[in-house]
Amino acid sequence: MAPSPAQPLLVNVAKAWFKLPSGFNLGDHFEQLKSMLKVIKEVHGLVESTAPKPPGSGGDIHVKIGVVDLQFDDDPFETALYGNYIVQSDEVTERQHREALLLGELEHKKGNLVDKDALSKMAATLLQALTQKNAEIFCRRIRQLRAVPA
């Protein structure tokens, strides 16, 4: 049943949910909608009335929406990049902590050893092993990050 000219069309919506994917350009679609409405008005000869509407008459269509959820999806590349940055930042802090522990232990051993050359060779070997272990830990954490579904 079509509304009479005196009664507006009433639309009641309890909940509306919009999910916009990464790269969606809302502005372009809004411009297309505006252009489409202009074409419809032109084709059908619709002319806006210049006569003022009586107070309290409202519009021709009344839309009431209870809840509107609008979700914008992130760019998957940017999300992965941010995850890598977080892991890398954390790993830098952890690497520095592990290195400080190793150097502290070497300082402790320094007082007990007589052969300083052997200590420096041992320190170089241990630091190289620590660097290798740091790389393995970082790669493992990145693989774990990528294995977790978004």
FIVONU-432640 format. One record per atom (N, C-alpha, C): residue in three letters; z, y, x. Coordinates in steps of 0.001 Angstrom, whole numbers, plus 500000, padded with zeros to 6 digits. Layout:
% FIVONU-432640
ALAZYX...
//
This chain:
% FIVONU-432640
MET500000498835500843MET500000500000500000MET500000501233500893ALA499060502092500695ALA498954503305501505ALA499924504362500977PRO500520505154501887PRO501435506188501423PRO500668507292500707SER501345507879499749SER500710508993499045SER500656510193499979PRO499803511182499690PRO499690512339500573PRO501013513083500738ALA501887512987499751ALA503151513714499846ALA504193512954500655GLN504047511619500746GLN505030510822501461GLN504502510442502843PRO505343510608503848PRO504886510201505186PRO504964508692505353LEU504219508188506333LEU504274506776506701LEU505521506584507561LEU506405505680507169LEU507645505418507908LEU507495504130508711VAL507787504203509990VAL507731503036510868VAL509093502903511533ASN509787501786511289ASN511086501524511905ASN510950500334512848VAL511325500546514105VAL511259499504515119VAL512650499351515711ALA513158498126515730ALA514507497902516268ALA514513498027517792LYS513528497396518444LYS513504497411519909LYS512061497377520394ALA511773498206521381ALA510457498206522016ALA510655497967523507TRP509851497081524080TRP509971496748525496TRP508606496876526138PHE508535497666527202PHE507290497876527931PHE507509497480529381LYS506619496661529900LYS506681496261531306LYS505389496720531964LEU505534497618532935LEU504368498164533616LEU504286497559535019PRO503174496914535333PRO503051496262536638PRO502913497277537768SER503066496780538970SER502899497628540153SER501491498209540168GLY501386499482540449GLY500083500137540522GLY499577500663539186PHE500326500466538126PHE499922500960536809PHE500021502480536802ASN498951503144536362ASN498933504604536347ASN499092505076534906LEU500310505421534545LEU500626505846533181LEU499877507132532824GLY499721508031533771GLY499028509296533522GLY497581509101533112ASP496875508174533778ASP495477507906533424ASP495363507382531995HIS496252506484531623HIS496200505918530271HIS496554506965529222PHE497466507861529554PHE497807508936528629PHE496601509853528426GLU495901510168529500GLU494694511002529397GLU493613510298528571GLN493460508988528753GLN492482508234527956GLN492845508265526468LEU494142508153526161LEU494594508205524778LEU494300509571524156LYS494572510624524919LYS494278511975524417LYS492783512139524153SER491960511677525069SER490502511779524894SER490047510974523687MET490616509785523507MET490239508935522385MET490600509605521053LEU491769510218520991LEU492167510916519761LEU491241512096519470LYS490825512812520494LYS489889513926520300LYS488556513428519755VAL488081512293520293VAL486803511737519832VAL486922511286518384ILE488027510641518032ILE488218510184516642ILE488219511378515693LYS488908512442516071LYS488930513644515224LYS487524514215515059GLU486770514245516154GLU485413514813516120GLU484488513944515277VAL484538512624515470VAL483642511715514758VAL483927511723513260HIS485190511748512886HIS485556511681511472HIS485691513058510830GLY485432514088511589GLY485471515438511038GLY486874515873510633LEU487869515353511311LEU489245515729510988LEU489546517097511574VAL490071517955510749VAL490406519303511196VAL491888519517510922GLU492569520072511901GLU493985520346511699GLU494125521506510727SER495048521345509810SER495291522388508817SER495984523572509478THR495480524763509173THR496109525975509717THR497203526498508791ALA497261525928507594ALA498292526372506642ALA499651525866507110PRO500665526715507054PRO501996526261507466PRO502552525222506504LYS503245524243507058LYS503861523215506234LYS505168523755505686PRO505503523350504495PRO506782523810503945PRO507943523260504771PRO509043524019504874PRO510186523555505665PRO510719522225505143GLY511063521349506094GLY511621520044505740GLY510587519007505378SER509293519374505427SER508276518393505051SER508034517378506162GLY508294517747507417GLY508103516809508513GLY506642516527508761GLY506363515415509384GLY504992515057509700GLY504456514016508744ASP503268513535509056ASP502629512524508231ASP503116511122508588ILE503561510957509826ILE504039509655510300ILE505411509849510931HIS506365509058510497HIS507710509084511081HIS507940507744511780VAL508253507794513065VAL508508506584513840VAL509943506639514334LYS510687505584514059LYS512072505482514524LYS512186504216515362ILE512600504393516622ILE512758503261517539ILE514219503219517954GLY514857502077517734GLY516277501938518059GLY516521501939519561VAL515886501021520285VAL516084500883521732VAL514715500771522398VAL514524501521523475VAL513282501442524246VAL513626501015525663ASP513063499883526082ASP513224499412527457ASP511894499601528170LEU511924500306529280LEU510728500557530072LEU510980500026531466GLN510187499045531884GLN510376498408533183GLN509149498656534051PHE509390499223535231PHE508332499430536220PHE508523498395537325ASP507520497576537586ASP507622496579538657ASP507332497229539997ASP508090496811541001ASP507887497315542350ASP506664496655542981ASP506116497339543958ASP505030496786544745ASP505590495621545557PRO505020494410545446PRO505565493260546167PRO505608493472547687PHE504609494159548225PHE504604494415549667PHE505779495305550055GLU506013496370549277GLU507125497279549569GLU508471496571549443THR508585495687548471THR509825494933548291THR510083494030549494ALA509044493336549945ALA509188492464551117ALA509495493287552360LEU508848494434552485LEU509090495302553633LEU510534495779553663TYR511051496155552507TYR512449496610552422TYR513406495463552766GLY513113494256552274GLY513956493097552601GLY513964492828554097ASN512787492919554728ASN512709492729556180ASN513520493794556913TYR513456495029556435TYR514204496121557065TYR515710495864556991ILE516183495410555838ILE517612495137555677ILE518049494033556637VAL517281492952556699VAL517628491848557607VAL517586492326559047GLN516574493104559405GLN516451493586560778GLN517618494500561141SER518001495391560256SER519132496288560522SER520415495497560726ASP520630494514559868ASP521822493683559978ASP521798492868561271GLU520635492359561611GLU520521491559562837GLU520762492396564090VAL520360493644564089VAL520618494513565247VAL522123494640565455THR522849494867564366THR524303494989564458THR524918493681564940GLU524481492567564367GLU525013491258564766GLU524658490930566222ARG523438491276566627ARG523013491006568009ARG523885491782568992GLN524136493042568664GLN524994493857569529GLN526410493285569596HIS526899492777568490HIS528235492175568463HIS528273490909569321ARG527257490046569193ARG527211488810569997ARG527107489144571488GLU526292490155571800GLU526141490552573196GLU527452491117573747ALA528161491894572952ALA529446492442573393ALA530454491322573642LEU530457490307572785LEU531355489163572992LEU531020488435574293LEU529725488227574532LEU529309487536575757LEU529681488355576991LEU529409489646576961LEU529746490486578117LEU531258490555578335GLY532029490558577260GLY533487490533577387GLY533967489257578040GLU533364488152577649GLU533726486858578257GLU533317486829579731LEU532159487404580054LEU531731487455581462LEU532676488337582281GLU533138489430581713GLU534105490291582412GLU535398489538582672HIS535787488727581718HIS537011487935581876HIS536844486918583005LYS535678486279583065LYS535411485283584102LYS535230485932585473LYS534809487183585490LYS534542487895586733LYS535782487931587636GLY536937488112587020GLY538173488166587812GLY538535486832588420ASN538101485714587831ASN538478484389588320ASN537499483821589340LEU536283484352589397LEU535278483798590307LEU535239484579591622VAL535026483846592665VAL534909484470593975VAL533450484799594259ASP532541483913593867ASP531114484087594145ASP530484484999593076LYS530314486274593413LYS529770487259592467LYS528281487023592212ASP527553486482593186ASP526131486208593021ASP525929485104591976ALA526780484102592022ALA526700483022591035ALA527000483566589634LEU527929484511589558LEU528277485110588275LEU527101485913587706SER526419486659588564SER525293487450588078SER524141486548587631LYS523910485426588336LYS522875484473587906LYS523263483833586570MET524550483474586462MET525032482882585215MET524898483906584071ALA525216485166584344ALA525121486217583323ALA523674486384582876ALA522736486386583838ALA521316486528583486ALA520847485351582633THR521267484155582989THR520887482952582240THR521466482998580826LEU522739483368580742LEU523387483436579428LEU522775484532578546LEU522462485677579118LEU521837486758578334LEU520438486357577854GLN519699485628578715GLN518377485153578311GLN518508484133577177ALA519487483232577287ALA519710482247576229ALA520142482947574931LEU520972483986575073LEU521407484732573893LEU520221485436573226THR519328485998574012THR518136486652573464THR517287485643572689GLN517122484447573248GLN516357483391572566GLN517042482988571257LYS518372482840571316LYS519129482461570120LYS519055483561569058ASN519120484823569487ASN518998485944568543ASN517659485895567804ALA516591485607568552ALA515261485520567947ALA515201484373566935GLU515787483237567274GLU515798482089566365GLU516573482413565084ILE517720483079565242ILE518535483442564078ILE517768484417563186PHE517106485408563796PHE516341486384563012PHE515216485693562244CYS514466484815562915CYS513359484109562253CYS513876483226561118ARG515006482558561321ARG515583481725560272ARG515976482576559058ARG516579483728559299ARG516991484596558194ARG515779485140557424ILE514713485483558145ILE513495485963557469ILE512891484850556615ARG512853483616557148ARG512329482486556358ARG513194482266555111GLN514505482374555252GLN515385482226554086GLN515122483327553069LEU514899484552553540LEU514625485676552643LEU513348485425551851ARG512328484917552503ARG511046484685551844ARG511090483487550928ALA512010482538551183ALA512119481333550349ALA512809481635549025VAL513582482728548957VAL514289483076547729VAL513308483716546769PRO513154483137545561PRO512222483746544590PRO512749485099544112ALA511815486029543904ALA512178487379543465ALA512549487423542005
//
